[in-house]
Amino acid sequence: MPIDDVRTQGTGLPVLLLPGGAESCEGFFPGLPEGLVADPGCQVVLHDRPGTGISTADGSLAGAASHLNSLVDEIGAGPVVLAGQSLGGAVAVLFAAAHPEKVAGVVLLDPTPINDARVCARLERAMRVLGALAAVPGPGGLLSAAMRAATRRAALRARLRADCEAAMIRTGGADLPRLARAVRGITALSQGLREDALPQVPAVVVTADRAQDSVVRRSHTRLAAAFGGSVVCWPGATHSVHLDHPDETLAVVRDVVTRAKA
């Protein structure tokens, strides 16, 4: 089946951007596509997989790796560099485990810990509850309004670059029932993930500024080691590291793309 709504910028080594949650790829990584096309020069691929963004097709996390494999085949773009944030980072790991021969490099931006089944189980349970609550008229509206207000306050406090501030504020309007569906099945996928199935490629895992002995930080360290890559952490970095440290994020992706080209 043909895959719709694929947008590309530039030419050269393909870089597949994978946004967090169920967000659309368009505008999720401010300045990153343009920056990569300019230097070191590559083909940036923007696409909303089924069940996310502006896609109208049904999809699941379990089918994400297979869908992206079909996408890579259809546009003749392989191997690719994967750059994913949060749940997009987890999708990048799942794709790399299922299709290692199609991966040239990996950048994971505070990825969901897909290699820790207990964390994934807690996430899936929490999102199931939030998604159900958000679907109830009245309480759901109040929850959505509170999320939008909290995200706006956080964006203003962070003193972000204007385009990054706008991108963060957009995430505050997330469709919680859709987000709950986007993470459905993540526990089983985590339980089936084999870190030793991941390819040895140029790789960087960017982790938020949290305690080194935290569960998430330890999972990120294991992921980096599985890819043969490194972990980086910038002072003050939050889960939205691509927005509060956009220049550093661009530099990391450029480095991985350059090494993948070589």
C-alpha positions in Angstrom: 0.0 0.0 0.0 1.5 3.4 -0.9 2.5 5.5 2.0 1.0 9.0 2.0 2.2 12.4 3.4 6.0 12.0 3.1 7.9 15.3 3.0 11.6 15.5 2.3 14.1 18.3 2.3 17.5 18.3 0.8 19.5 15.4 -0.8 22.0 12.9 0.4 22.1 10.6 3.4 18.5 10.3 4.7 17.7 11.4 8.2 14.3 10.2 9.5 12.9 12.5 12.3 10.6 10.8 14.9 8.7 13.1 17.1 7.6 12.3 20.7 4.1 11.2 21.8 1.6 11.3 19.0 2.8 14.7 17.7 3.1 15.7 14.1 6.7 15.8 12.7 5.9 19.2 11.1 7.4 21.9 13.4 8.3 19.5 16.2 12.1 20.0 15.7 12.4 23.7 15.1 15.3 24.6 12.9 16.6 21.0 12.8 15.6 20.1 9.2 16.9 23.3 7.7 20.1 23.1 9.8 20.9 19.6 8.6 20.2 20.3 5.0 22.6 23.3 5.2 25.3 21.4 7.0 26.4 18.6 6.6 23.9 18.2 3.8 21.4 15.3 3.8 17.8 14.4 3.0 15.5 15.0 5.9 12.4 12.8 5.9 9.3 14.1 7.7 6.4 11.7 8.1 3.6 11.0 10.6 3.2 7.3 11.0 -0.3 5.9 11.4 -2.0 6.9 14.7 0.1 10.0 15.1 0.3 13.6 13.9 -1.9 14.5 11.0 -2.2 10.9 9.8 -5.8 9.7 9.4 -4.8 6.0 9.2 -5.1 3.7 12.2 -1.8 2.5 13.6 -0.1 1.1 16.7 3.3 1.2 18.4 3.6 -2.6 17.6 3.3 -1.8 13.9 5.6 1.2 13.9 8.9 -0.6 13.0 7.2 -2.5 10.1 5.6 0.7 8.8 8.8 2.7 8.9 10.6 -0.2 7.1 8.0 0.1 4.3 8.5 3.8 4.2 12.3 3.5 3.9 11.8 0.9 1.1 9.2 3.0 -0.7 11.3 6.2 -0.9 14.4 4.2 -1.6 16.2 5.7 1.4 18.4 3.3 3.2 20.2 3.0 5.4 19.0 6.0 7.4 20.0 8.0 10.4 17.2 7.9 13.0 16.6 11.0 15.3 13.8 10.5 17.8 12.6 12.2 20.9 10.7 10.6 23.8 8.4 8.0 22.3 10.0 8.7 18.9 13.2 7.6 20.5 11.6 4.3 21.5 10.3 3.9 18.0 13.9 4.4 16.7 15.1 1.6 19.0 12.4 -0.8 17.9 13.1 -0.1 14.2 16.9 -0.5 14.8 16.3 -3.9 16.6 14.0 -5.2 13.8 15.9 -3.8 10.8 19.6 -3.2 11.9 20.8 -3.3 8.3 18.8 -0.2 7.4 20.3 2.0 10.2 23.3 4.2 9.6 23.2 6.1 12.8 21.0 7.0 15.8 20.3 10.0 17.9 17.9 9.5 20.9 16.7 12.6 22.6 15.6 11.7 26.1 13.9 8.6 24.8 11.2 6.7 26.5 13.0 3.8 28.3 11.9 1.0 25.9 14.6 -1.2 27.4 13.0 -1.1 30.9 9.8 -3.0 31.1 8.9 -1.8 34.5 9.1 1.9 33.5 7.1 1.1 30.3 4.4 -0.7 32.4 4.0 2.3 34.6 3.8 4.7 31.6 1.2 2.5 29.9 -1.0 2.3 33.0 -0.7 6.1 33.7 -1.6 6.9 30.1 -4.5 4.5 30.1 -6.0 6.3 33.1 -5.3 9.8 31.7 -6.7 8.9 28.3 -9.9 7.5 29.8 -10.3 10.6 32.1 -9.7 13.0 29.2 -12.5 11.3 27.2 -15.1 12.1 29.8 -17.0 15.3 29.1 -16.4 17.9 31.9 -13.4 16.4 33.7 -11.7 15.8 30.4 -12.0 19.4 29.4 -10.7 20.6 32.7 -7.7 18.3 32.4 -6.9 19.4 28.9 -7.2 23.1 29.9 -4.9 22.5 32.9 -2.3 20.8 30.7 -2.3 23.6 28.1 -1.9 26.2 30.9 0.9 24.3 32.6 2.8 23.8 29.3 2.4 27.5 28.5 3.8 28.5 31.9 6.7 26.1 31.5 7.5 27.4 28.1 7.5 31.0 29.3 9.6 30.3 32.3 12.2 28.4 30.2 12.9 31.6 28.1 13.1 29.5 24.9 13.9 30.7 21.4 10.6 31.9 19.8 10.1 28.9 17.5 11.0 26.5 20.3 8.5 28.2 22.6 5.8 27.9 20.0 6.6 24.2 19.5 6.4 23.5 23.3 3.1 25.3 23.7 1.6 23.2 20.8 2.5 20.1 22.7 0.3 21.3 25.6 -2.7 20.7 23.4 -2.0 17.0 23.0 -4.9 14.6 22.4 -4.6 12.5 25.5 -6.8 9.6 24.3 -4.8 9.4 21.1 -1.5 9.6 23.1 -2.8 6.7 25.3 -3.4 4.7 22.1 0.0 5.6 20.8 1.8 4.0 23.8 -0.5 1.0 24.0 1.5 -2.2 23.9 4.8 -0.6 25.0 5.1 -3.0 27.9 5.1 -6.1 25.8 7.4 -4.5 23.2 9.8 -3.6 26.0 9.8 -7.2 27.3 10.6 -8.5 23.9 13.4 -6.1 23.2 16.9 -7.5 23.0 19.6 -4.9 23.5 22.1 -7.2 21.8 20.1 -7.1 18.6 20.9 -3.4 18.2 23.4 -2.5 15.5 26.8 -0.9 16.3 26.5 2.4 14.5 27.4 6.1 15.2 25.0 6.8 18.1 24.4 9.4 20.8 21.8 9.2 23.6 21.0 12.7 25.0 19.5 12.4 28.5 17.8 15.1 30.5 19.6 16.6 33.5 18.6 14.1 36.1 20.4 12.1 38.8 22.9 9.6 37.4 21.5 6.8 39.4 17.9 7.4 38.3 16.1 4.5 36.5 15.7 6.5 33.3 19.4 7.6 33.2 20.5 4.0 33.7 18.3 2.8 30.9 19.7 5.5 28.6 23.3 4.4 29.5 22.5 0.9 28.6 21.0 1.9 25.3 24.0 4.0 24.4 26.3 1.0 25.2 24.1 -1.4 23.1 24.6 0.9 20.1 28.3 1.4 20.8 27.6 5.1 21.3 27.8 7.7 24.0 25.5 9.5 26.5 25.5 13.3 26.7 23.8 15.5 29.3 23.6 19.3 29.2 23.0 21.3 32.4 19.3 22.2 32.8 18.2 20.0 30.0 14.6 18.8 30.4 12.6 16.0 28.6 12.1 18.5 25.8 15.8 18.7 25.2 15.4 19.5 21.6 13.6 22.7 22.6 15.6 24.0 25.5 18.9 23.1 23.8 18.2 23.4 20.1 21.7 24.4 19.0 23.4 21.6 21.0 20.8 19.1 19.5 21.6 20.2 16.0 25.3 19.8 16.7 24.9 16.3 18.0 22.7 15.2 15.0 25.2 16.8 12.6 28.1 14.9 14.3 26.3 11.5 13.9 25.3 12.2 10.3 28.9 13.2 9.5 30.2 10.0 11.1 27.5 7.9 9.4 28.5 9.4 6.0 32.1 8.4 6.6 
